[in-house]
């Protein structure tokens, strides 16, 4: 069972984390202490402004409600990039280089599934940061191969290297298992077994292997990188979830890692919401989140369409 409220919280948990992290993005670890939600900072945006992570996640949800076509997603992404669609205040202030390049490739005529960069150097977290809704839309799909292809294709639109595809696959599968009722430890075990049934290059899978080791939670903070590299970001998100028992601590811990604060907080927050089915987001933060009516409507529509009836 998954309710409308759970889906709404799952999405808003990510947006709130993103907005919390935005003013601190790129600041180096321990050069600051985030204790509360603030505005301005890195992009000089008002408090509660969420970034590309949320915009592109919302675009995926919009596309799922419309026609589930990759081209529709890319058109909306172009509208985001050029006209500030799907933003808190009508202004696009952040987009990753790989995503930007893919949107331009598409605008210049590339097929959506050929628009993403396939190079090893295009393994930022711009793919993984927008695929969380797939855990909701795919939760009743029993065929792992179908889920895997779906997750890969939606990632590939911008990030087409195998490492990014594996990162998204692991992340969405973890979210899905947790939404279905597993705790994180159980979900990690399941996903580790699933990876053995794929034909991903072992050297690529090995990069993510630390999260599946029993002592990963004991990794010292100093050994957890918080860059925008997909491997660092996913490892950090899983590690953060092994450390915090409540949403507020999770977000503070995530943002205080520094560097890619918004995306790491957002990835960690979706995972936390997936594992805490009765999560209530902190009201003092939520009331600061910029939530235009059309975005609120989109979240409600998505929740209604995909909740168990
Ligand atoms: Mg961002």
py3Dmol code that shows the C-alpha trace and the ligand (Angstrom):
import py3Dmol

protein = """\
ATOM      1  CA  UNK A   1       0.000   0.000   0.000  1.00  0.00           C
ATOM      2  CA  UNK A   2       1.193   3.458  -0.794  1.00  0.00           C
ATOM      3  CA  UNK A   3      -0.985   6.469  -0.177  1.00  0.00           C
ATOM      4  CA  UNK A   4      -1.269   9.857  -1.827  1.00  0.00           C
ATOM      5  CA  UNK A   5       0.191  11.432   1.297  1.00  0.00           C
ATOM      6  CA  UNK A   6       3.208   9.114   1.158  1.00  0.00           C
ATOM      7  CA  UNK A   7       3.900   9.973  -2.482  1.00  0.00           C
ATOM      8  CA  UNK A   8       3.464  13.694  -1.834  1.00  0.00           C
ATOM      9  CA  UNK A   9       5.821  13.521   1.160  1.00  0.00           C
ATOM     10  CA  UNK A  10       8.304  11.447  -0.855  1.00  0.00           C
ATOM     11  CA  UNK A  11       8.488  14.177  -3.512  1.00  0.00           C
ATOM     12  CA  UNK A  12       8.394  17.149  -1.133  1.00  0.00           C
ATOM     13  CA  UNK A  13      11.087  15.613   1.088  1.00  0.00           C
ATOM     14  CA  UNK A  14      13.446  15.850  -1.888  1.00  0.00           C
ATOM     15  CA  UNK A  15      12.413  19.391  -2.839  1.00  0.00           C
ATOM     16  CA  UNK A  16      12.811  20.639   0.716  1.00  0.00           C
ATOM     17  CA  UNK A  17      16.275  19.073   0.969  1.00  0.00           C
ATOM     18  CA  UNK A  18      17.254  20.580  -2.379  1.00  0.00           C
ATOM     19  CA  UNK A  19      16.082  24.058  -1.276  1.00  0.00           C
ATOM     20  CA  UNK A  20      17.892  23.681   2.032  1.00  0.00           C
ATOM     21  CA  UNK A  21      21.135  22.851   0.250  1.00  0.00           C
ATOM     22  CA  UNK A  22      20.995  25.439  -2.555  1.00  0.00           C
ATOM     23  CA  UNK A  23      22.486  28.420  -0.642  1.00  0.00           C
ATOM     24  CA  UNK A  24      25.392  26.272   0.559  1.00  0.00           C
ATOM     25  CA  UNK A  25      26.293  24.561  -2.735  1.00  0.00           C
ATOM     26  CA  UNK A  26      30.019  24.412  -3.582  1.00  0.00           C
ATOM     27  CA  UNK A  27      31.123  25.509  -0.103  1.00  0.00           C
ATOM     28  CA  UNK A  28      33.897  23.331   1.237  1.00  0.00           C
ATOM     29  CA  UNK A  29      33.356  20.996   4.156  1.00  0.00           C
ATOM     30  CA  UNK A  30      33.631  22.510   7.630  1.00  0.00           C
ATOM     31  CA  UNK A  31      34.091  26.034   6.256  1.00  0.00           C
ATOM     32  CA  UNK A  32      30.498  26.696   7.441  1.00  0.00           C
ATOM     33  CA  UNK A  33      27.826  25.192   9.686  1.00  0.00           C
ATOM     34  CA  UNK A  34      24.303  24.931   8.336  1.00  0.00           C
ATOM     35  CA  UNK A  35      21.840  24.953  11.239  1.00  0.00           C
ATOM     36  CA  UNK A  36      18.738  26.376   9.617  1.00  0.00           C
ATOM     37  CA  UNK A  37      17.170  27.065   6.260  1.00  0.00           C
ATOM     38  CA  UNK A  38      18.522  30.254   4.738  1.00  0.00           C
ATOM     39  CA  UNK A  39      18.131  32.202   1.512  1.00  0.00           C
ATOM     40  CA  UNK A  40      20.612  33.778  -0.904  1.00  0.00           C
ATOM     41  CA  UNK A  41      24.132  32.306  -0.595  1.00  0.00           C
ATOM     42  CA  UNK A  42      25.589  30.627  -3.678  1.00  0.00           C
ATOM     43  CA  UNK A  43      22.934  31.709  -6.235  1.00  0.00           C
ATOM     44  CA  UNK A  44      21.504  34.665  -4.307  1.00  0.00           C
ATOM     45  CA  UNK A  45      17.997  33.179  -4.525  1.00  0.00           C
ATOM     46  CA  UNK A  46      15.212  33.745  -1.971  1.00  0.00           C
ATOM     47  CA  UNK A  47      14.833  31.260   0.893  1.00  0.00           C
ATOM     48  CA  UNK A  48      12.990  28.106  -0.164  1.00  0.00           C
ATOM     49  CA  UNK A  49      14.221  28.153  -3.776  1.00  0.00           C
ATOM     50  CA  UNK A  50      14.706  24.631  -5.087  1.00  0.00           C
ATOM     51  CA  UNK A  51      16.978  23.956  -8.055  1.00  0.00           C
ATOM     52  CA  UNK A  52      17.451  21.817 -11.161  1.00  0.00           C
ATOM     53  CA  UNK A  53      17.248  18.608  -9.133  1.00  0.00           C
ATOM     54  CA  UNK A  54      13.625  19.338  -8.282  1.00  0.00           C
ATOM     55  CA  UNK A  55      12.753  20.981 -11.606  1.00  0.00           C
ATOM     56  CA  UNK A  56      13.882  17.947 -13.598  1.00  0.00           C
ATOM     57  CA  UNK A  57      12.209  15.566 -11.138  1.00  0.00           C
ATOM     58  CA  UNK A  58       8.951  17.491 -11.578  1.00  0.00           C
ATOM     59  CA  UNK A  59       9.402  17.370 -15.358  1.00  0.00           C
ATOM     60  CA  UNK A  60       9.673  13.581 -15.180  1.00  0.00           C
ATOM     61  CA  UNK A  61       6.438  13.480 -13.146  1.00  0.00           C
ATOM     62  CA  UNK A  62       4.712  15.795 -15.623  1.00  0.00           C
ATOM     63  CA  UNK A  63       5.832  13.560 -18.488  1.00  0.00           C
ATOM     64  CA  UNK A  64       4.517  10.452 -16.718  1.00  0.00           C
ATOM     65  CA  UNK A  65       1.130  12.136 -16.392  1.00  0.00           C
ATOM     66  CA  UNK A  66       1.097  13.304 -20.017  1.00  0.00           C
ATOM     67  CA  UNK A  67       2.273  10.588 -22.403  1.00  0.00           C
ATOM     68  CA  UNK A  68       5.453   8.992 -20.937  1.00  0.00           C
ATOM     69  CA  UNK A  69       7.391   9.960 -24.077  1.00  0.00           C
ATOM     70  CA  UNK A  70      11.098  10.766 -23.875  1.00  0.00           C
ATOM     71  CA  UNK A  71      10.652  13.639 -26.344  1.00  0.00           C
ATOM     72  CA  UNK A  72       8.031  15.197 -24.078  1.00  0.00           C
ATOM     73  CA  UNK A  73      10.520  15.156 -21.213  1.00  0.00           C
ATOM     74  CA  UNK A  74      13.160  16.791 -23.410  1.00  0.00           C
ATOM     75  CA  UNK A  75      10.749  19.497 -24.604  1.00  0.00           C
ATOM     76  CA  UNK A  76       9.911  20.338 -20.993  1.00  0.00           C
ATOM     77  CA  UNK A  77      13.632  20.322 -20.099  1.00  0.00           C
ATOM     78  CA  UNK A  78      14.223  22.775 -22.950  1.00  0.00           C
ATOM     79  CA  UNK A  79      11.402  24.946 -21.615  1.00  0.00           C
ATOM     80  CA  UNK A  80      13.041  24.797 -18.175  1.00  0.00           C
ATOM     81  CA  UNK A  81      16.424  25.790 -19.563  1.00  0.00           C
ATOM     82  CA  UNK A  82      15.232  28.515 -21.920  1.00  0.00           C
ATOM     83  CA  UNK A  83      12.157  29.918 -20.157  1.00  0.00           C
ATOM     84  CA  UNK A  84      12.356  28.961 -16.488  1.00  0.00           C
ATOM     85  CA  UNK A  85       9.413  26.541 -16.616  1.00  0.00           C
ATOM     86  CA  UNK A  86       9.126  24.245 -13.576  1.00  0.00           C
ATOM     87  CA  UNK A  87      11.048  26.626 -11.309  1.00  0.00           C
ATOM     88  CA  UNK A  88      10.098  28.206  -7.964  1.00  0.00           C
ATOM     89  CA  UNK A  89      10.148  31.800  -9.237  1.00  0.00           C
ATOM     90  CA  UNK A  90      10.121  31.551 -13.043  1.00  0.00           C
ATOM     91  CA  UNK A  91      13.877  31.721 -13.298  1.00  0.00           C
ATOM     92  CA  UNK A  92      16.347  28.937 -14.131  1.00  0.00           C
ATOM     93  CA  UNK A  93      19.464  29.515 -12.029  1.00  0.00           C
ATOM     94  CA  UNK A  94      21.197  26.138 -12.098  1.00  0.00           C
ATOM     95  CA  UNK A  95      21.717  23.427 -14.694  1.00  0.00           C
ATOM     96  CA  UNK A  96      24.494  20.875 -15.007  1.00  0.00           C
ATOM     97  CA  UNK A  97      26.785  20.974 -18.028  1.00  0.00           C
ATOM     98  CA  UNK A  98      25.906  17.438 -19.175  1.00  0.00           C
ATOM     99  CA  UNK A  99      22.172  18.102 -18.950  1.00  0.00           C
ATOM    100  CA  UNK A 100      22.550  21.398 -20.785  1.00  0.00           C
ATOM    101  CA  UNK A 101      24.487  19.693 -23.562  1.00  0.00           C
ATOM    102  CA  UNK A 102      21.865  16.948 -23.934  1.00  0.00           C
ATOM    103  CA  UNK A 103      19.021  19.460 -24.144  1.00  0.00           C
ATOM    104  CA  UNK A 104      20.921  21.354 -26.849  1.00  0.00           C
ATOM    105  CA  UNK A 105      21.634  18.094 -28.728  1.00  0.00           C
ATOM    106  CA  UNK A 106      17.916  17.305 -28.646  1.00  0.00           C
ATOM    107  CA  UNK A 107      16.970  20.828 -29.768  1.00  0.00           C
ATOM    108  CA  UNK A 108      19.373  20.416 -32.681  1.00  0.00           C
ATOM    109  CA  UNK A 109      17.711  17.212 -33.808  1.00  0.00           C
ATOM    110  CA  UNK A 110      19.204  14.300 -31.832  1.00  0.00           C
ATOM    111  CA  UNK A 111      16.796  11.523 -30.857  1.00  0.00           C
ATOM    112  CA  UNK A 112      16.119  11.686 -27.080  1.00  0.00           C
ATOM    113  CA  UNK A 113      17.861   8.386 -26.366  1.00  0.00           C
ATOM    114  CA  UNK A 114      20.923   9.590 -28.298  1.00  0.00           C
ATOM    115  CA  UNK A 115      21.070  13.048 -26.733  1.00  0.00           C
ATOM    116  CA  UNK A 116      22.945  12.102 -23.556  1.00  0.00           C
ATOM    117  CA  UNK A 117      26.715  12.091 -23.244  1.00  0.00           C
ATOM    118  CA  UNK A 118      28.191   8.568 -23.267  1.00  0.00           C
ATOM    119  CA  UNK A 119      31.657   9.534 -22.135  1.00  0.00           C
ATOM    120  CA  UNK A 120      33.223   8.466 -18.871  1.00  0.00           C
ATOM    121  CA  UNK A 121      33.649  12.133 -18.007  1.00  0.00           C
ATOM    122  CA  UNK A 122      29.897  12.710 -18.052  1.00  0.00           C
ATOM    123  CA  UNK A 123      29.204  10.952 -14.774  1.00  0.00           C
ATOM    124  CA  UNK A 124      27.919  13.794 -12.678  1.00  0.00           C
ATOM    125  CA  UNK A 125      24.773  13.313 -10.617  1.00  0.00           C
ATOM    126  CA  UNK A 126      22.458  15.042 -13.117  1.00  0.00           C
ATOM    127  CA  UNK A 127      20.817  11.764 -14.128  1.00  0.00           C
ATOM    128  CA  UNK A 128      20.353  10.178 -10.717  1.00  0.00           C
ATOM    129  CA  UNK A 129      19.005  13.402  -9.201  1.00  0.00           C
ATOM    130  CA  UNK A 130      15.790  13.304 -11.258  1.00  0.00           C
ATOM    131  CA  UNK A 131      14.777   9.627 -11.369  1.00  0.00           C
ATOM    132  CA  UNK A 132      13.249   9.112  -7.895  1.00  0.00           C
ATOM    133  CA  UNK A 133       9.637   9.198  -9.210  1.00  0.00           C
ATOM    134  CA  UNK A 134      10.393   5.998 -11.147  1.00  0.00           C
ATOM    135  CA  UNK A 135      10.409   4.132  -7.817  1.00  0.00           C
ATOM    136  CA  UNK A 136       6.754   5.104  -7.535  1.00  0.00           C
ATOM    137  CA  UNK A 137       5.746   4.464 -11.144  1.00  0.00           C
ATOM    138  CA  UNK A 138       7.603   1.120 -11.302  1.00  0.00           C
ATOM    139  CA  UNK A 139       6.733  -0.195  -7.872  1.00  0.00           C
ATOM    140  CA  UNK A 140       4.271  -2.826  -9.169  1.00  0.00           C
ATOM    141  CA  UNK A 141       6.457  -3.884 -12.096  1.00  0.00           C
ATOM    142  CA  UNK A 142       7.657  -7.387 -11.224  1.00  0.00           C
ATOM    143  CA  UNK A 143      10.097  -7.856 -14.109  1.00  0.00           C
ATOM    144  CA  UNK A 144      13.514  -6.540 -13.112  1.00  0.00           C
ATOM    145  CA  UNK A 145      14.646  -6.333 -16.746  1.00  0.00           C
ATOM    146  CA  UNK A 146      11.721  -4.076 -17.599  1.00  0.00           C
ATOM    147  CA  UNK A 147      12.463  -1.876 -14.590  1.00  0.00           C
ATOM    148  CA  UNK A 148      16.135  -1.753 -15.460  1.00  0.00           C
ATOM    149  CA  UNK A 149      15.544  -0.769 -19.086  1.00  0.00           C
ATOM    150  CA  UNK A 150      13.059   1.887 -18.018  1.00  0.00           C
ATOM    151  CA  UNK A 151      15.419   3.378 -15.429  1.00  0.00           C
ATOM    152  CA  UNK A 152      18.319   3.292 -17.893  1.00  0.00           C
ATOM    153  CA  UNK A 153      16.380   4.964 -20.683  1.00  0.00           C
ATOM    154  CA  UNK A 154      15.157   7.842 -18.532  1.00  0.00           C
ATOM    155  CA  UNK A 155      18.720   8.362 -17.271  1.00  0.00           C
ATOM    156  CA  UNK A 156      20.249   8.072 -20.738  1.00  0.00           C
ATOM    157  CA  UNK A 157      18.420  11.179 -21.988  1.00  0.00           C
ATOM    158  CA  UNK A 158      21.175  13.225 -20.399  1.00  0.00           C
ATOM    159  CA  UNK A 159      23.696  10.801 -18.835  1.00  0.00           C
ATOM    160  CA  UNK A 160      24.386   7.752 -21.006  1.00  0.00           C
ATOM    161  CA  UNK A 161      27.604   6.266 -19.589  1.00  0.00           C
ATOM    162  CA  UNK A 162      27.155   2.860 -17.941  1.00  0.00           C
ATOM    163  CA  UNK A 163      28.245   4.241 -14.548  1.00  0.00           C
ATOM    164  CA  UNK A 164      25.383   6.730 -14.500  1.00  0.00           C
ATOM    165  CA  UNK A 165      22.948   4.001 -15.582  1.00  0.00           C
ATOM    166  CA  UNK A 166      24.118   1.729 -12.759  1.00  0.00           C
ATOM    167  CA  UNK A 167      23.871   4.581 -10.254  1.00  0.00           C
ATOM    168  CA  UNK A 168      20.263   5.266 -11.236  1.00  0.00           C
ATOM    169  CA  UNK A 169      19.417   1.558 -11.263  1.00  0.00           C
ATOM    170  CA  UNK A 170      20.767   1.032  -7.735  1.00  0.00           C
ATOM    171  CA  UNK A 171      19.126   4.188  -6.426  1.00  0.00           C
ATOM    172  CA  UNK A 172      15.660   3.627  -7.891  1.00  0.00           C
ATOM    173  CA  UNK A 173      15.684  -0.046  -6.900  1.00  0.00           C
ATOM    174  CA  UNK A 174      16.640   0.875  -3.321  1.00  0.00           C
ATOM    175  CA  UNK A 175      13.847   3.438  -3.207  1.00  0.00           C
ATOM    176  CA  UNK A 176      11.372   0.959  -4.658  1.00  0.00           C
ATOM    177  CA  UNK A 177      12.250  -1.822  -2.223  1.00  0.00           C
ATOM    178  CA  UNK A 178      11.925   0.597   0.677  1.00  0.00           C
ATOM    179  CA  UNK A 179       8.607   1.992  -0.564  1.00  0.00           C
ATOM    180  CA  UNK A 180       7.402  -1.619  -0.737  1.00  0.00           C
ATOM    181  CA  UNK A 181       8.286  -2.111   2.933  1.00  0.00           C
ATOM    182  CA  UNK A 182      11.913  -3.207   3.216  1.00  0.00           C
ATOM    183  CA  UNK A 183      14.287  -1.421   5.547  1.00  0.00           C
ATOM    184  CA  UNK A 184      17.503  -0.078   4.039  1.00  0.00           C
ATOM    185  CA  UNK A 185      19.585  -3.114   5.044  1.00  0.00           C
ATOM    186  CA  UNK A 186      17.111  -5.492   3.397  1.00  0.00           C
ATOM    187  CA  UNK A 187      16.853  -3.299   0.317  1.00  0.00           C
ATOM    188  CA  UNK A 188      20.646  -3.206  -0.055  1.00  0.00           C
ATOM    189  CA  UNK A 189      20.759  -6.994   0.110  1.00  0.00           C
ATOM    190  CA  UNK A 190      18.063  -7.307  -2.560  1.00  0.00           C
ATOM    191  CA  UNK A 191      19.685  -4.812  -4.906  1.00  0.00           C
ATOM    192  CA  UNK A 192      23.111  -6.401  -4.474  1.00  0.00           C
ATOM    193  CA  UNK A 193      21.590  -9.727  -5.576  1.00  0.00           C
ATOM    194  CA  UNK A 194      19.830  -8.026  -8.500  1.00  0.00           C
ATOM    195  CA  UNK A 195      23.100  -6.524  -9.725  1.00  0.00           C
ATOM    196  CA  UNK A 196      24.501 -10.054 -10.053  1.00  0.00           C
ATOM    197  CA  UNK A 197      21.711 -10.780 -12.546  1.00  0.00           C
ATOM    198  CA  UNK A 198      22.721  -7.910 -14.823  1.00  0.00           C
ATOM    199  CA  UNK A 199      25.480  -7.768 -17.422  1.00  0.00           C
ATOM    200  CA  UNK A 200      26.976  -4.520 -16.170  1.00  0.00           C
ATOM    201  CA  UNK A 201      30.775  -4.387 -16.353  1.00  0.00           C
ATOM    202  CA  UNK A 202      32.085  -5.695 -13.006  1.00  0.00           C
ATOM    203  CA  UNK A 203      34.624  -2.876 -12.849  1.00  0.00           C
ATOM    204  CA  UNK A 204      31.764  -0.350 -13.013  1.00  0.00           C
ATOM    205  CA  UNK A 205      29.589  -2.146 -10.436  1.00  0.00           C
ATOM    206  CA  UNK A 206      32.621  -2.364  -8.136  1.00  0.00           C
ATOM    207  CA  UNK A 207      32.690   1.427  -7.809  1.00  0.00           C
ATOM    208  CA  UNK A 208      29.392   1.256  -5.914  1.00  0.00           C
ATOM    209  CA  UNK A 209      30.344  -1.844  -3.880  1.00  0.00           C
ATOM    210  CA  UNK A 210      31.119  -0.035  -0.600  1.00  0.00           C
ATOM    211  CA  UNK A 211      27.399   0.567   0.097  1.00  0.00           C
ATOM    212  CA  UNK A 212      26.786  -3.185   0.159  1.00  0.00           C
ATOM    213  CA  UNK A 213      29.462  -3.947   2.740  1.00  0.00           C
ATOM    214  CA  UNK A 214      28.214  -4.643   6.288  1.00  0.00           C
ATOM    215  CA  UNK A 215      30.394  -1.975   7.884  1.00  0.00           C
ATOM    216  CA  UNK A 216      29.610   0.829   5.455  1.00  0.00           C
ATOM    217  CA  UNK A 217      27.723   2.729   8.178  1.00  0.00           C
ATOM    218  CA  UNK A 218      30.944   2.828  10.207  1.00  0.00           C
ATOM    219  CA  UNK A 219      32.838   4.654   7.450  1.00  0.00           C
ATOM    220  CA  UNK A 220      34.354   7.813   8.974  1.00  0.00           C
ATOM    221  CA  UNK A 221      32.803  11.067   7.756  1.00  0.00           C
ATOM    222  CA  UNK A 222      36.208  12.101   6.414  1.00  0.00           C
ATOM    223  CA  UNK A 223      36.076   9.179   3.974  1.00  0.00           C
ATOM    224  CA  UNK A 224      32.664  10.144   2.570  1.00  0.00           C
ATOM    225  CA  UNK A 225      33.131  12.412  -0.435  1.00  0.00           C
ATOM    226  CA  UNK A 226      30.348  14.844  -1.279  1.00  0.00           C
ATOM    227  CA  UNK A 227      31.136  15.886  -4.817  1.00  0.00           C
ATOM    228  CA  UNK A 228      28.758  15.936  -7.771  1.00  0.00           C
ATOM    229  CA  UNK A 229      30.244  12.697  -9.133  1.00  0.00           C
ATOM    230  CA  UNK A 230      27.472  10.108  -9.310  1.00  0.00           C
ATOM    231  CA  UNK A 231      29.411   7.534  -7.273  1.00  0.00           C
ATOM    232  CA  UNK A 232      30.279   9.998  -4.496  1.00  0.00           C
ATOM    233  CA  UNK A 233      26.715  11.303  -4.373  1.00  0.00           C
ATOM    234  CA  UNK A 234      25.037   7.904  -4.095  1.00  0.00           C
ATOM    235  CA  UNK A 235      27.529   6.640  -1.523  1.00  0.00           C
ATOM    236  CA  UNK A 236      27.008   9.788   0.545  1.00  0.00           C
ATOM    237  CA  UNK A 237      23.207   9.490   0.348  1.00  0.00           C
ATOM    238  CA  UNK A 238      23.247   5.885   1.567  1.00  0.00           C
ATOM    239  CA  UNK A 239      25.805   6.636   4.286  1.00  0.00           C
ATOM    240  CA  UNK A 240      23.765   9.599   5.548  1.00  0.00           C
ATOM    241  CA  UNK A 241      20.741   7.329   5.878  1.00  0.00           C
ATOM    242  CA  UNK A 242      22.761   4.923   7.990  1.00  0.00           C
ATOM    243  CA  UNK A 243      23.608   7.763  10.410  1.00  0.00           C
ATOM    244  CA  UNK A 244      20.412   9.739  11.014  1.00  0.00           C
ATOM    245  CA  UNK A 245      17.143   8.760  12.691  1.00  0.00           C
ATOM    246  CA  UNK A 246      15.194  11.886  11.863  1.00  0.00           C
ATOM    247  CA  UNK A 247      14.724  13.998   8.756  1.00  0.00           C
ATOM    248  CA  UNK A 248      16.139  17.206  10.222  1.00  0.00           C
ATOM    249  CA  UNK A 249      19.414  15.605  11.335  1.00  0.00           C
ATOM    250  CA  UNK A 250      19.685  13.872   7.981  1.00  0.00           C
ATOM    251  CA  UNK A 251      19.431  17.154   6.078  1.00  0.00           C
ATOM    252  CA  UNK A 252      21.791  19.022   8.398  1.00  0.00           C
ATOM    253  CA  UNK A 253      24.331  16.198   8.160  1.00  0.00           C
ATOM    254  CA  UNK A 254      23.987  16.127   4.369  1.00  0.00           C
ATOM    255  CA  UNK A 255      24.359  19.868   3.825  1.00  0.00           C
ATOM    256  CA  UNK A 256      27.236  20.111   6.283  1.00  0.00           C
ATOM    257  CA  UNK A 257      29.200  17.663   4.142  1.00  0.00           C
ATOM    258  CA  UNK A 258      29.616  20.642   1.798  1.00  0.00           C
ATOM    259  CA  UNK A 259      30.260  20.696  -1.947  1.00  0.00           C
ATOM    260  CA  UNK A 260      27.187  19.303  -3.800  1.00  0.00           C
ATOM    261  CA  UNK A 261      24.908  20.075  -0.859  1.00  0.00           C
ATOM    262  CA  UNK A 262      21.564  20.309  -2.688  1.00  0.00           C
ATOM    263  CA  UNK A 263      21.769  17.101  -4.688  1.00  0.00           C
ATOM    264  CA  UNK A 264      23.246  14.971  -1.910  1.00  0.00           C
ATOM    265  CA  UNK A 265      20.605  16.223   0.527  1.00  0.00           C
ATOM    266  CA  UNK A 266      17.886  15.562  -2.054  1.00  0.00           C
ATOM    267  CA  UNK A 267      19.072  12.006  -2.840  1.00  0.00           C
ATOM    268  CA  UNK A 268      19.360  11.235   0.879  1.00  0.00           C
ATOM    269  CA  UNK A 269      15.943  12.756   1.600  1.00  0.00           C
ATOM    270  CA  UNK A 270      14.085  10.643  -0.975  1.00  0.00           C
ATOM    271  CA  UNK A 271      15.708   7.549   0.509  1.00  0.00           C
ATOM    272  CA  UNK A 272      14.763   8.617   4.026  1.00  0.00           C
ATOM    273  CA  UNK A 273      11.165   9.258   2.968  1.00  0.00           C
ATOM    274  CA  UNK A 274      11.025   5.856   1.247  1.00  0.00           C
ATOM    275  CA  UNK A 275      12.080   4.112   4.458  1.00  0.00           C
ATOM    276  CA  UNK A 276       9.939   6.192   6.861  1.00  0.00           C
ATOM    277  CA  UNK A 277       6.377   5.674   5.708  1.00  0.00           C
ATOM    278  CA  UNK A 278       4.823   7.983   8.308  1.00  0.00           C
ATOM    279  CA  UNK A 279       7.296  10.809   7.794  1.00  0.00           C
ATOM    280  CA  UNK A 280       5.978  14.269   8.548  1.00  0.00           C
ATOM    281  CA  UNK A 281       8.238  16.989   7.156  1.00  0.00           C
ATOM    282  CA  UNK A 282       9.287  19.716   9.616  1.00  0.00           C
ATOM    283  CA  UNK A 283       6.646  22.449   9.399  1.00  0.00           C
ATOM    284  CA  UNK A 284       9.058  25.288  10.132  1.00  0.00           C
ATOM    285  CA  UNK A 285      11.051  24.329   7.034  1.00  0.00           C
ATOM    286  CA  UNK A 286       8.138  23.303   4.846  1.00  0.00           C
ATOM    287  CA  UNK A 287       6.447  26.662   5.257  1.00  0.00           C
ATOM    288  CA  UNK A 288       9.564  28.296   3.775  1.00  0.00           C
ATOM    289  CA  UNK A 289       9.522  26.099   0.674  1.00  0.00           C
ATOM    290  CA  UNK A 290       8.426  28.045  -2.404  1.00  0.00           C
ATOM    291  CA  UNK A 291       5.468  26.132  -3.799  1.00  0.00           C
ATOM    292  CA  UNK A 292       3.717  27.721  -6.775  1.00  0.00           C
ATOM    293  CA  UNK A 293       0.097  26.586  -7.305  1.00  0.00           C
ATOM    294  CA  UNK A 294       0.837  24.786 -10.573  1.00  0.00           C
ATOM    295  CA  UNK A 295       3.669  22.799  -8.962  1.00  0.00           C
ATOM    296  CA  UNK A 296       1.472  21.890  -5.990  1.00  0.00           C
ATOM    297  CA  UNK A 297      -1.163  20.763  -8.477  1.00  0.00           C
ATOM    298  CA  UNK A 298       1.349  18.622 -10.391  1.00  0.00           C
ATOM    299  CA  UNK A 299       2.478  16.881  -7.191  1.00  0.00           C
ATOM    300  CA  UNK A 300      -1.139  16.210  -6.182  1.00  0.00           C
ATOM    301  CA  UNK A 301      -2.013  14.872  -9.622  1.00  0.00           C
ATOM    302  CA  UNK A 302       1.010  12.582  -9.638  1.00  0.00           C
ATOM    303  CA  UNK A 303       0.217  11.340  -6.129  1.00  0.00           C
ATOM    304  CA  UNK A 304      -3.383  10.691  -7.092  1.00  0.00           C
ATOM    305  CA  UNK A 305      -2.460   8.885 -10.307  1.00  0.00           C
ATOM    306  CA  UNK A 306       0.035   6.554  -8.665  1.00  0.00           C
ATOM    307  CA  UNK A 307      -1.400   5.921  -5.176  1.00  0.00           C
ATOM    308  CA  UNK A 308      -2.918   2.523  -4.458  1.00  0.00           C
ATOM    309  CA  UNK A 309      -6.633   2.679  -4.979  1.00  0.00           C
TER     310      UNK A 309
END
"""
ligand_1 = """\
1
MG
Mg 20.893 21.735 -8.038
"""
view = py3Dmol.view(width=600, height=400)
view.addModel(protein, "pdb")
view.setStyle({"model": 0}, {"cartoon": {"style": "trace"}})
view.addModel(ligand_1, "xyz")
view.setStyle({"model": 1}, {"stick": {}})
view.zoomTo()
view.show()
